[in-house]
Amino acid sequence: MEYIKVAILDNTFEAALVEQIMNDQEIPYVIRSYHDEVYGNLFQATKGWGEIQAPVSFKEQISTIVEDVRASQVESPMVVEE
């Protein structure tokens, strides 16, 4: 089965949430971080945290999951108390 880039992830938290949902729904995937040992976070700052690769047949389903996770983060942002 050939895997393609399906979505770009913004951060570790988003990656963890999306990964949990895809595991629950038994969706085949690979999450690849753009972190590089030599350049540190240089690529993550310009390209995003990383990407999801999956079979093309799951592209629409994964895109919906990522959109839903992002919408839930906007609706209930994390509150930081000082």
C-alpha positions in Angstrom: 0.0 0.0 0.0 1.5 3.4 -1.0 1.5 6.2 1.5 1.1 9.9 0.6 1.4 13.1 2.6 -2.1 13.8 3.8 -1.8 16.6 6.3 0.7 19.0 7.9 0.6 19.1 11.7 1.2 22.3 13.7 2.6 21.0 17.0 3.2 18.0 19.3 -0.2 18.4 21.0 -2.1 18.3 17.8 -0.1 15.3 16.6 -0.9 13.4 19.8 -4.6 14.1 19.6 -4.8 13.1 15.9 -2.7 10.0 16.5 -5.0 8.9 19.3 -8.1 9.3 17.1 -6.6 7.5 14.1 -5.6 4.6 16.4 -9.1 4.4 17.8 -10.5 4.3 14.2 -7.8 1.8 13.1 -6.5 4.1 10.3 -3.1 3.1 8.9 -0.7 6.1 9.1 2.8 7.3 9.7 3.5 10.6 11.6 6.8 12.1 10.6 8.3 15.0 12.6 10.3 17.7 10.7 12.7 18.0 13.6 16.3 17.6 12.6 19.1 16.9 15.0 21.5 19.1 13.1 19.2 22.1 12.4 17.0 21.8 15.5 13.6 23.4 14.9 14.5 25.3 11.8 12.3 23.2 9.5 9.5 23.0 12.0 9.4 26.8 12.2 9.0 27.1 8.4 7.2 23.9 7.4 5.1 23.0 10.4 5.7 20.4 13.2 5.5 17.4 10.9 3.2 15.5 8.6 0.8 12.6 8.4 1.3 10.0 5.7 -1.4 7.5 4.9 -3.0 5.6 2.0 -4.8 7.9 -0.3 -8.1 6.2 0.5 -7.9 7.7 4.0 -7.1 11.2 3.0 -10.5 12.7 3.4 -11.2 11.0 6.7 -7.8 12.1 8.1 -8.4 15.7 6.8 -11.7 15.8 8.7 -10.0 14.5 11.9 -7.3 17.2 11.7 -9.9 19.9 11.0 -12.0 18.7 14.0 -9.0 18.7 16.3 -8.0 22.2 15.2 -11.6 23.5 15.7 -11.8 22.0 19.2 -8.5 23.8 20.1 -10.0 27.1 19.0 -13.3 26.6 20.8 -11.6 25.7 24.1 -8.1 27.2 24.3 -5.8 26.3 27.1 -5.9 28.8 29.9 -2.6 29.5 31.6 -2.8 30.9 35.1 0.0 33.1 36.4 
